[in-house]
């Protein structure tokens, strides 16, 4: 594999950042470090590295730059950027059960606070006024608890739903963000649990 001097410098920079930070640099950080005039210059060099088999570029994430010949620690860091995509959730099984996994999603976890643990494929339009559409991927963090007003993934009986959590005194409600849907009250004795907290949305691409 023959690289130009600049390509080798960029590849070395990627490796240094992985070793120092545990994450590859963003394109903006490459632009700043090398003094490029535009992000397009960095992208051209990265694409050339990918064409020569030095790196792999992951779509949909600012840090989706994976050196092909990476150390085990670097590979762990890159793998940490990938989230399991949960599809149709099977009744009675944990939401992260293997049978619910449909795919993986590459994201920059540090771009979200708190960091997401998985992505849930949204079905339906009950949360459209919160900017969550049918077919979107909701990035979810698994918290020990959630506050009133936050968007959560909740299990109610055999169903898993995405709603806004409301607490009033000892009462719990799951509120839709679409006037066509009724608010769900969690009755005492119901099988209810908070599976996760919504921290971001990835919109599906329209071809």
C-alpha positions in Angstrom: 0.0 0.0 0.0 1.6 3.2 -1.2 0.6 6.5 0.4 1.6 10.0 -0.3 3.4 11.9 2.5 0.2 13.8 3.4 -1.9 10.7 3.5 0.6 9.0 5.8 0.6 12.0 8.1 -3.2 11.9 8.3 -3.2 8.1 9.0 -0.6 8.6 11.7 -2.8 11.4 13.2 -5.8 9.1 13.3 -3.8 6.4 15.1 -2.4 8.9 17.6 -5.9 10.2 18.4 -7.2 6.7 18.8 -4.4 5.8 21.2 -4.7 9.1 23.2 -8.5 9.6 23.3 -9.9 6.1 22.5 -11.8 7.6 19.6 -10.8 8.6 16.0 -10.8 12.4 15.2 -13.7 14.1 13.5 -13.2 15.6 10.0 -13.3 19.1 11.6 -10.4 18.1 13.9 -8.4 16.9 10.9 -9.1 20.2 9.1 -7.9 22.2 12.1 -4.9 20.1 12.7 -3.6 20.2 9.2 -4.8 23.7 8.4 -7.0 22.7 5.4 -9.1 25.5 3.9 -12.3 23.4 3.8 -13.7 20.1 5.1 -13.8 18.8 1.5 -10.0 18.7 1.5 -10.0 16.4 4.5 -12.7 14.3 3.0 -10.7 13.9 -0.2 -7.7 12.6 1.7 -9.8 10.3 3.8 -11.5 8.9 0.7 -8.1 8.3 -0.9 -7.0 6.4 2.3 -10.2 4.3 2.1 -9.6 3.6 -1.6 -6.1 2.3 -0.8 -7.4 0.1 2.0 -5.8 2.0 4.8 -9.1 3.0 6.6 -12.8 2.2 6.5 -15.3 5.1 6.5 -18.5 4.5 8.5 -21.6 6.5 7.3 -23.7 8.5 9.7 -21.1 9.4 12.3 -18.6 12.2 12.6 -15.9 9.9 14.0 -16.6 7.0 11.6 -12.9 6.5 10.6 -11.6 3.0 11.2 -7.9 2.1 10.5 -7.8 -1.3 8.8 -4.6 -2.4 10.7 -5.6 -1.3 14.2 -4.4 -2.5 17.6 -6.8 -4.5 19.7 -7.4 -1.4 21.9 -8.3 0.7 18.8 -10.6 -2.0 17.6 -12.4 -2.0 21.0 -12.8 1.8 20.7 -14.2 1.5 17.2 -16.6 -1.2 18.3 -17.8 1.0 21.1 -19.2 3.4 18.4 -21.6 0.8 17.2 -25.1 0.4 18.7 -27.4 -2.6 18.3 -30.6 -1.7 16.5 -33.6 -3.1 18.2 -36.6 -3.9 15.9 -39.9 -5.6 16.9 -39.6 -6.4 20.6 -40.7 -9.8 21.6 -43.3 -9.9 24.5 -41.8 -11.1 27.7 -38.2 -10.9 26.7 -35.6 -8.2 27.7 -35.5 -5.4 25.2 -31.8 -6.1 24.4 -32.3 -9.9 23.9 -30.4 -11.2 20.9 -33.6 -12.1 19.0 -34.6 -8.4 19.0 -31.4 -7.2 17.3 -31.9 -6.3 13.6 -28.8 -4.4 12.7 -26.0 -2.2 14.0 -25.7 1.6 13.8 -22.5 3.6 13.8 -22.8 6.8 15.8 -20.6 9.2 17.7 -21.7 8.3 21.2 -20.0 11.4 22.7 -22.3 13.6 20.6 -25.1 12.7 22.9 -25.6 13.2 26.7 -26.0 10.8 28.3 -24.4 8.3 25.8 -26.8 6.0 24.0 -26.6 2.2 24.6 -28.9 1.1 21.7 -31.1 2.3 18.9 -34.8 1.4 18.8 -36.7 1.4 15.5 -39.8 3.6 16.0 -43.1 2.3 14.7 -46.1 4.7 14.4 -46.7 8.4 14.6 -47.6 8.9 18.3 -44.5 11.1 18.9 -44.4 13.3 15.8 -44.8 16.6 17.7 -41.5 15.7 19.5 -39.8 15.2 16.2 -39.8 11.4 16.3 -41.3 9.9 13.1 -42.4 6.5 12.0 -39.2 4.6 10.9 -36.8 6.8 12.8 -34.1 5.3 15.0 -34.4 6.5 18.6 -31.1 6.5 20.4 -31.7 5.2 23.9 -29.7 5.4 27.2 -30.4 2.8 29.9 -31.0 4.8 33.1 -31.8 3.6 36.6 -34.7 6.0 36.6 -36.2 8.8 34.5 -37.7 12.2 35.4 -41.2 13.5 34.7 -41.2 15.2 31.3 -38.5 13.0 29.7 -39.1 10.8 26.6 -38.8 7.2 27.6 -39.0 3.7 26.3 -41.5 2.0 28.6 -42.7 -1.5 28.9 -46.4 -1.7 29.9 -47.6 -5.3 30.1 -46.5 -7.1 26.9 -46.0 -3.8 24.9 -43.0 -1.6 24.6 -43.8 2.0 23.7 -42.1 5.4 23.3 -43.9 8.2 25.2 -43.3 11.2 27.4 -43.2 10.3 31.1 -45.5 12.2 33.5 -45.4 11.8 37.3 -48.0 13.5 39.5 -47.8 12.5 43.1 -47.8 8.7 43.1 -49.4 8.5 39.6 -47.6 7.7 36.4 -48.8 8.6 32.9 -47.4 7.9 29.4 -48.2 10.9 27.2 -48.2 10.9 23.4 -47.0 13.8 21.3 -49.8 13.5 18.9 -53.4 14.7 19.7 -54.8 11.6 18.0 -53.5 9.4 20.8 -54.8 9.1 24.3 -52.5 9.4 27.4 -51.9 6.0 29.0 -52.3 5.8 32.8 -50.2 3.2 34.6 -52.5 1.6 37.0 -51.4 0.3 40.4 -50.4 -3.3 40.0 -49.6 -3.0 36.3 -46.5 -4.6 34.9 -44.5 -1.5 34.2 -40.9 -0.6 33.8 -38.7 2.1 32.2 -36.4 0.5 29.7 -34.5 3.6 28.6 -34.3 7.3 28.1 -34.5 8.8 24.6 -31.4 10.9 23.9 -31.4 11.5 20.1 -33.0 10.6 16.8 -31.4 9.3 13.6 -33.7 9.9 10.6 -34.0 7.2 8.0 -32.8 8.2 4.5 -35.3 8.7 1.8 -34.1 7.3 -1.5 
